[in-house]
Amino acid sequence: FINLSHEMRTPLNVIFSTIQLFELYAKKGTFKDKEEKIAGNLNAVKQNCFRLIKLTNNMIDMAKLETNYYDIHLRNVNIISIIRNITTSAAEYIANKGKAIIFKTDLEEKIIACDAESIEKIMLNLLSNAAKFTKPGGKIHVNVIDKGEFVSISVKDNGVGIPENKLDKIFERFIQVDRSLTRQHEGSGIGLFIVNSLVKMHGGNICVTSKPGEGSEFSVRLPVTLVQEEDDEYENNNCKICKGYMDKVAIEFSDIY
């Protein structure tokens, strides 16, 4: 709860400080002279609002998962398109941080039954973690491989890595690689708990390999299954699921500076 309070207090302090600054501008009548600076201040407020939305969403998802109120809705979709579109949406944001994403796959289409929104959450969390702990100039590799009975999705970075004594607990709630209040990277320790839970709800599994100073690789395996649905539903699903990624990327990546 101390770490969660820290996660809430940091963006609130930024927002409150900006309000105080704007009040000072209003008192001095200098708004027109500060347009460029105000634009930067507003961007900071927006980013920290996104951080609070992310934290709130994660806490709600965590509560639903722990009380078995989280529902997934399986539809037959092209998992390759979902992963590619999410990765592409995140690429520009990550590039602005001086890092790069490389996407590779051995096939163009693989239809499996999954909940597209949950897959979005899984991928955005793994990508944001990789971006967060990768230094400028680093690379993040996203690979999708058809293994017959399952699809393998991996997110690999060449970042700071995870200590060995954390690897067996990394998917537990509130677990953080750096738990100090002066840590360099923000995070509530909820994201990977949600990822692990959602992967398991799909009948899959996730594992991580890592070496400090060399990077980490998260590997997700999803079973290749199909559900019965209307003939035209597959096309409609794939038309709808890939829209609106940019706002989701902005929220998920809001604690990366």
Secondary structure as a PSIPRED ss2 file (coil, helix, strand):
# PSIPRED VFORMAT (PSIPRED V4.0)

   1 F C   1.000  0.000  0.000
   2 I H   0.000  1.000  0.000
   3 N H   0.000  1.000  0.000
   4 L H   0.000  1.000  0.000
   5 S H   0.000  1.000  0.000
   6 H H   0.000  1.000  0.000
   7 E H   0.000  1.000  0.000
   8 M H   0.000  1.000  0.000
   9 R H   0.000  1.000  0.000
  10 T H   0.000  1.000  0.000
  11 P H   0.000  1.000  0.000
  12 L H   0.000  1.000  0.000
  13 N H   0.000  1.000  0.000
  14 V H   0.000  1.000  0.000
  15 I H   0.000  1.000  0.000
  16 F H   0.000  1.000  0.000
  17 S H   0.000  1.000  0.000
  18 T H   0.000  1.000  0.000
  19 I H   0.000  1.000  0.000
  20 Q H   0.000  1.000  0.000
  21 L H   0.000  1.000  0.000
  22 F H   0.000  1.000  0.000
  23 E H   0.000  1.000  0.000
  24 L H   0.000  1.000  0.000
  25 Y H   0.000  1.000  0.000
  26 A H   0.000  1.000  0.000
  27 K H   0.000  1.000  0.000
  28 K H   0.000  1.000  0.000
  29 G C   1.000  0.000  0.000
  30 T C   1.000  0.000  0.000
  31 F C   1.000  0.000  0.000
  32 K H   0.000  1.000  0.000
  33 D H   0.000  1.000  0.000
  34 K H   0.000  1.000  0.000
  35 E H   0.000  1.000  0.000
  36 E H   0.000  1.000  0.000
  37 K H   0.000  1.000  0.000
  38 I H   0.000  1.000  0.000
  39 A H   0.000  1.000  0.000
  40 G H   0.000  1.000  0.000
  41 N H   0.000  1.000  0.000
  42 L H   0.000  1.000  0.000
  43 N H   0.000  1.000  0.000
  44 A H   0.000  1.000  0.000
  45 V H   0.000  1.000  0.000
  46 K H   0.000  1.000  0.000
  47 Q H   0.000  1.000  0.000
  48 N H   0.000  1.000  0.000
  49 C H   0.000  1.000  0.000
  50 F H   0.000  1.000  0.000
  51 R H   0.000  1.000  0.000
  52 L H   0.000  1.000  0.000
  53 I H   0.000  1.000  0.000
  54 K H   0.000  1.000  0.000
  55 L H   0.000  1.000  0.000
  56 T H   0.000  1.000  0.000
  57 N H   0.000  1.000  0.000
  58 N H   0.000  1.000  0.000
  59 M H   0.000  1.000  0.000
  60 I H   0.000  1.000  0.000
  61 D H   0.000  1.000  0.000
  62 M H   0.000  1.000  0.000
  63 A H   0.000  1.000  0.000
  64 K H   0.000  1.000  0.000
  65 L H   0.000  1.000  0.000
  66 E H   0.000  1.000  0.000
  67 T C   1.000  0.000  0.000
  68 N C   1.000  0.000  0.000
  69 Y C   1.000  0.000  0.000
  70 Y C   1.000  0.000  0.000
  71 D C   1.000  0.000  0.000
  72 I C   1.000  0.000  0.000
  73 H C   1.000  0.000  0.000
  74 L C   1.000  0.000  0.000
  75 R E   0.000  0.000  1.000
  76 N E   0.000  0.000  1.000
  77 V E   0.000  0.000  1.000
  78 N E   0.000  0.000  1.000
  79 I H   0.000  1.000  0.000
  80 I H   0.000  1.000  0.000
  81 S H   0.000  1.000  0.000
  82 I H   0.000  1.000  0.000
  83 I H   0.000  1.000  0.000
  84 R H   0.000  1.000  0.000
  85 N H   0.000  1.000  0.000
  86 I H   0.000  1.000  0.000
  87 T H   0.000  1.000  0.000
  88 T H   0.000  1.000  0.000
  89 S H   0.000  1.000  0.000
  90 A H   0.000  1.000  0.000
  91 A H   0.000  1.000  0.000
  92 E H   0.000  1.000  0.000
  93 Y H   0.000  1.000  0.000
  94 I H   0.000  1.000  0.000
  95 A H   0.000  1.000  0.000
  96 N C   1.000  0.000  0.000
  97 K C   1.000  0.000  0.000
  98 G C   1.000  0.000  0.000
  99 K C   1.000  0.000  0.000
 100 A E   0.000  0.000  1.000
 101 I E   0.000  0.000  1.000
 102 I E   0.000  0.000  1.000
 103 F E   0.000  0.000  1.000
 104 K E   0.000  0.000  1.000
 105 T E   0.000  0.000  1.000
 106 D C   1.000  0.000  0.000
 107 L C   1.000  0.000  0.000
 108 E C   1.000  0.000  0.000
 109 E C   1.000  0.000  0.000
 110 K C   1.000  0.000  0.000
 111 I E   0.000  0.000  1.000
 112 I E   0.000  0.000  1.000
 113 A E   0.000  0.000  1.000
 114 C E   0.000  0.000  1.000
 115 D C   1.000  0.000  0.000
 116 A H   0.000  1.000  0.000
 117 E H   0.000  1.000  0.000
 118 S H   0.000  1.000  0.000
 119 I H   0.000  1.000  0.000
 120 E H   0.000  1.000  0.000
 121 K H   0.000  1.000  0.000
 122 I H   0.000  1.000  0.000
 123 M H   0.000  1.000  0.000
 124 L H   0.000  1.000  0.000
 125 N H   0.000  1.000  0.000
 126 L H   0.000  1.000  0.000
 127 L H   0.000  1.000  0.000
 128 S H   0.000  1.000  0.000
 129 N H   0.000  1.000  0.000
 130 A H   0.000  1.000  0.000
 131 A H   0.000  1.000  0.000
 132 K H   0.000  1.000  0.000
 133 F C   1.000  0.000  0.000
 134 T C   1.000  0.000  0.000
 135 K C   1.000  0.000  0.000
 136 P C   1.000  0.000  0.000
 137 G C   1.000  0.000  0.000
 138 G C   1.000  0.000  0.000
 139 K E   0.000  0.000  1.000
 140 I E   0.000  0.000  1.000
 141 H E   0.000  0.000  1.000
 142 V E   0.000  0.000  1.000
 143 N E   0.000  0.000  1.000
 144 V E   0.000  0.000  1.000
 145 I E   0.000  0.000  1.000
 146 D E   0.000  0.000  1.000
 147 K C   1.000  0.000  0.000
 148 G C   1.000  0.000  0.000
 149 E C   1.000  0.000  0.000
 150 F E   0.000  0.000  1.000
 151 V E   0.000  0.000  1.000
 152 S E   0.000  0.000  1.000
 153 I E   0.000  0.000  1.000
 154 S E   0.000  0.000  1.000
 155 V E   0.000  0.000  1.000
 156 K E   0.000  0.000  1.000
 157 D E   0.000  0.000  1.000
 158 N C   1.000  0.000  0.000
 159 G C   1.000  0.000  0.000
 160 V C   1.000  0.000  0.000
 161 G C   1.000  0.000  0.000
 162 I C   1.000  0.000  0.000
 163 P C   1.000  0.000  0.000
 164 E H   0.000  1.000  0.000
 165 N H   0.000  1.000  0.000
 166 K H   0.000  1.000  0.000
 167 L H   0.000  1.000  0.000
 168 D C   1.000  0.000  0.000
 169 K C   1.000  0.000  0.000
 170 I C   1.000  0.000  0.000
 171 F C   1.000  0.000  0.000
 172 E C   1.000  0.000  0.000
 173 R C   1.000  0.000  0.000
 174 F C   1.000  0.000  0.000
 175 I C   1.000  0.000  0.000
 176 Q C   1.000  0.000  0.000
 177 V C   1.000  0.000  0.000
 178 D C   1.000  0.000  0.000
 179 R C   1.000  0.000  0.000
 180 S C   1.000  0.000  0.000
 181 L C   1.000  0.000  0.000
 182 T C   1.000  0.000  0.000
 183 R C   1.000  0.000  0.000
 184 Q C   1.000  0.000  0.000
 185 H C   1.000  0.000  0.000
 186 E C   1.000  0.000  0.000
 187 G C   1.000  0.000  0.000
 188 S C   1.000  0.000  0.000
 189 G C   1.000  0.000  0.000
 190 I C   1.000  0.000  0.000
 191 G H   0.000  1.000  0.000
 192 L H   0.000  1.000  0.000
 193 F H   0.000  1.000  0.000
 194 I H   0.000  1.000  0.000
 195 V H   0.000  1.000  0.000
 196 N H   0.000  1.000  0.000
 197 S H   0.000  1.000  0.000
 198 L H   0.000  1.000  0.000
 199 V H   0.000  1.000  0.000
 200 K H   0.000  1.000  0.000
 201 M H   0.000  1.000  0.000
 202 H C   1.000  0.000  0.000
 203 G C   1.000  0.000  0.000
 204 G C   1.000  0.000  0.000
 205 N E   0.000  0.000  1.000
 206 I E   0.000  0.000  1.000
 207 C E   0.000  0.000  1.000
 208 V E   0.000  0.000  1.000
 209 T E   0.000  0.000  1.000
 210 S E   0.000  0.000  1.000
 211 K E   0.000  0.000  1.000
 212 P C   1.000  0.000  0.000
 213 G C   1.000  0.000  0.000
 214 E C   1.000  0.000  0.000
 215 G E   0.000  0.000  1.000
 216 S E   0.000  0.000  1.000
 217 E E   0.000  0.000  1.000
 218 F E   0.000  0.000  1.000
 219 S E   0.000  0.000  1.000
 220 V E   0.000  0.000  1.000
 221 R E   0.000  0.000  1.000
 222 L E   0.000  0.000  1.000
 223 P E   0.000  0.000  1.000
 224 V C   1.000  0.000  0.000
 225 T C   1.000  0.000  0.000
 226 L C   1.000  0.000  0.000
 227 V C   1.000  0.000  0.000
 228 Q C   1.000  0.000  0.000
 229 E C   1.000  0.000  0.000
 230 E C   1.000  0.000  0.000
 231 D C   1.000  0.000  0.000
 232 D C   1.000  0.000  0.000
 233 E H   0.000  1.000  0.000
 234 Y H   0.000  1.000  0.000
 235 E H   0.000  1.000  0.000
 236 N H   0.000  1.000  0.000
 237 N H   0.000  1.000  0.000
 238 N H   0.000  1.000  0.000
 239 C H   0.000  1.000  0.000
 240 K H   0.000  1.000  0.000
 241 I C   1.000  0.000  0.000
 242 C C   1.000  0.000  0.000
 243 K C   1.000  0.000  0.000
 244 G C   1.000  0.000  0.000
 245 Y H   0.000  1.000  0.000
 246 M H   0.000  1.000  0.000
 247 D H   0.000  1.000  0.000
 248 K H   0.000  1.000  0.000
 249 V H   0.000  1.000  0.000
 250 A H   0.000  1.000  0.000
 251 I H   0.000  1.000  0.000
 252 E H   0.000  1.000  0.000
 253 F C   1.000  0.000  0.000
 254 S C   1.000  0.000  0.000
 255 D C   1.000  0.000  0.000
 256 I C   1.000  0.000  0.000
 257 Y C   1.000  0.000  0.000
